């Protein structure tokens, strides 16, 4: 029998909080049960298994991160939008490291849950919409999305791991990286052969 007050959303939130504290890889059903003060078996009335729980954490985090980015970029365009987007991404990764990891880790997510989730779809829409402001068409648009994601994820992951030990502040490098990314997006290289045909 399910414990009163225990729901899938509550289990997911506690799992997400634990992920931020100890890392996503250290979240277990037993650890979540202990945090909730229940027996492990009580959780299985709400989530199928650890994979299901982690998938739910990923969807929760995707929703939260997308809302933060949407709020930051609302009414902005060009470099202003790019910087707001990147700063929101970085702040979410810093505030919620375990949840952020879940958004960047391949997960087997229940198809019904995935179909109802708006975060991942909205994130894609926001990203493509912002980068269309740089007058990019396919396949360049998808390449630019991948470049931006690689740049932001690479920076915040290295920062979180303590990879920037140089005396120069990471914030100064972050600003310059975004300047460089904006410049590259404004002057996107032509495909091989296109320049010679011009």
HUQUI-V212771 format. One line per field, one symbol per residue. burial: # if it has 16 or more other ideal C-beta (glycine too) atoms within 10 Angstrom, else .. A space follows every 10 residues. Layout:
burial = ???
This chain:
burial = .....#.#.. ##.####### ...#..#.#. ###..#.#.. .##..##... .######### #########. .##.....#. ########## .##..##### ###...#.## ......#.## .##..##..# #..#.#...# #..##.##.. ##..##..#. .........# ...#..##.. ##..#..... ........
